[in-house]
């Protein structure tokens, strides 16, 4: 069986992480190891809740189910997530390779940011004679940013150049902070001769502003970056930068973790960086870009983007009108082959914990915002697409990420695992085996988002439909007894009466009135009185036939309405109710005695125009019998 390696590499939409992932892909193919890359997509304008939910993917794996772990902890920017990962590593003692950051007991594959930045600043002094070197750093709470900043200061000291704080601008590794730095440095209309930036994004921002202000690069000002991102070579002029060899870092990390699984002792590997001297510092100004290769790459990316955009747009339209999970799965299965994602697994949390309805209780508040916010212990796969065929898998332990039969059958596969959330609700996660497509096309995030939105819509619709039923019940049913109230009774009785008339049947009304409810309320309290009312409702409900309706008429009064063929049928029902009352009293379940007076009236259904008249007649009959009962009780007491 192939080695199963977990990988923590967040924000794979960023260029640095893409290069690491490409190295992982190459090593997986060479070694046959399966890599499970736990990742997320973080945009510049993500809400705090969205960011927090995206990092929940780190809670998914059980490291005991994996042979080793590769982690780029510097890509995890949520402190609680970092703490959780480190806690799980220490609990499980999983063989671990850390990328770019050393930890005790772990191997490490890293570059030397300090040495690389030192060489860059030294190049600007020794080769280009720059003395007033300004510096745009990343956030200094970031370890890499701090190391690069220290290298800048140390080179100045080596060449006896005074360090000036006003020559430094602290950015946040974004193009916008580079724009702000350039405006800051040129606020007096003058421009320094050299600006070294802590990454490419900030350098490109600096270049944009200075060129807009009329400064020539590199004649008026020399600019450098760090990362060798995908835009550095095609900027104008091409950006001098540092290639971090992240492809080699990713590849080396795989070989190192496999060595650890064989018992090798942990060690640190430093991958050398490479200076890319280009036109922005004045070097290689005549070097030409391979336009043909650049065009091909652009066209290939555009074709992937256009295809995926069409798929996502059409899928979104189809998903918007679906109101069940089964319907959603059918739509996704329609578009999976078109998306060309390779093997794909939609892994969902336990149904009863995600698509759960509130307890059927007429008096319960309607609440649709109670959601499942974490991965459930068990996961199932209602839809997978493998080698051009569709499959499904029953529940398995979430820590495996994929069912055991899927893990054991694959070799040299890199799986991309992303969570499927909508706001606070966790629906599960998706696993995609075509990591190459994901690396080249960030629209996969939109694909995932569509699925999450569709599942949320289905959940909301389910709750709203249930809420309509609940509201109808609240309008139609008595909250204490769950029998019909007057509104519900008269609404349903009309249909029943119409059916009786068509069949030319007889109709009856029985009117019940509890005996002694006031005494029980006064003696034992209204809670006991409510129990008495509920007990009477249960006795009536137990004896209801298919052609009958019952309601709580009000207070301690109940009405039973139905059809009959011969009078004995009515008597059987009334006798059955009385037997239920007797059985309840004999059981000793309550510390009160249930007793009722009942009257009834009977008519041909075709002769009934107003049920209220029939109810009044039954009520009169009930009071007549109640008075007779009281007279008989009075004689017995004498």
FENGIJO-V725796 format. One record per helix or strand of 3 or more residues. SS is the DSSP state (H for helix, E for strand). FROM is the first residue (numbers start at 1). LEN is the number of residues. If there is no record, write none. Layout:
# FENGIJO-V725796
ss:SS from:FROM len:LEN
ss:SS from:FROM len:LEN
This chain:
# FENGIJO-V725796
ss:E from:4 len:5
ss:H from:15 len:17
ss:E from:34 len:5
ss:H from:48 len:12
ss:H from:63 len:3
ss:E from:68 len:4
ss:H from:73 len:3
ss:H from:79 len:14
ss:E from:96 len:4
ss:E from:107 len:4
ss:H from:113 len:14
ss:E from:133 len:5
ss:H from:143 len:16
ss:H from:165 len:3
ss:E from:168 len:3
ss:H from:175 len:11
ss:E from:194 len:4
ss:H from:200 len:13
ss:E from:222 len:3
ss:E from:240 len:4
ss:H from:246 len:16
ss:E from:268 len:3
ss:E from:274 len:3
ss:H from:279 len:3
ss:H from:291 len:29
ss:H from:325 len:15
ss:E from:344 len:6
ss:H from:351 len:4
ss:E from:378 len:9
ss:E from:389 len:9
ss:H from:398 len:3
ss:H from:404 len:6
ss:E from:414 len:9
ss:E from:425 len:8
ss:H from:435 len:6
ss:H from:444 len:33
ss:H from:486 len:17
ss:E from:506 len:9
ss:H from:517 len:8
ss:H from:526 len:17
ss:E from:548 len:7
ss:E from:557 len:8
ss:H from:567 len:21
ss:E from:596 len:9
ss:H from:605 len:3
ss:H from:611 len:27
